[in-house]
Amino acid sequence: MKDKRIYVERRPEGDYAVRRANSERASDVLPTQHDAIERARELSPGSSPHVERVRNTSVGSPDKWRKA
């Protein structure tokens, strides 16, 4: 069974990559997180994309994920 998870990650360049679980390359790269989330929903309808948290807090770190 194919893994249907899809992720939105911030890249060091400041834009956002949309990638499937266990992929080596991004499916798409977009300038804003909002655009990347919308593209992830287009690529994987019916599932919620996992979005990387990009802000640092005193409690968490940016390597945590949230569903959009």
N, C-alpha and C positions, 0 to 999 in steps of 0.2 A: 504494500500500500504506500502510495506516495505521500511524503510529508507536506502538508499544506500550509505550514506556518510561513509567515512572511514578516520581515523585519525592516524597520526604518532606522538607519544609523547615521549619526553625524560623522562626516569625514574631516580629516585634518585641514582640508582646504576650506572648510566652512559650509559646504553644501551637504546635501543629504542623499544617501544611497538607499535604494530599495532592493532588498535581496531576499531570496528564498533560503530556508534552512539548509545548511550544509552546502551552500553554493560557493564557488570560488570567485565569481564575478557578480557585479551588481546587475539587476535587471534594468535599472534606470537610475539616473542621478539628476536631482532637481535642486534649485536654489533655496527653497524654503521647506521647513518641516511640514507645513500645511499641504503644499503641493505634493510632497513625497507620500504623505498619508493618503491623500486622494488617489494617487497613482497605485499605491499598494492595494487599495480597495478595488480599483479597476482590474488589477492583475489577479486578485484572489477574492472574487465576490463570495459573500456569505461567511467570511471569516474576518476576525478583528486583527489588524496588524499589530505587532509588538513594536513599541516605540522606545528607543533609548532615551533615558533621562539625561538631559544635557546640562543641567544646572547642578552646581555643588551646594550641598547643605551641610550643616553641622552633624546631621544624623545619617545621611546616606551618601552615596557616591554615584557618579554617572553611569556605572556599569549595571544599574538596575533597569528593569524593563517595565513598561506599563502597557495595557491594551488600549487602543484608540477606539 
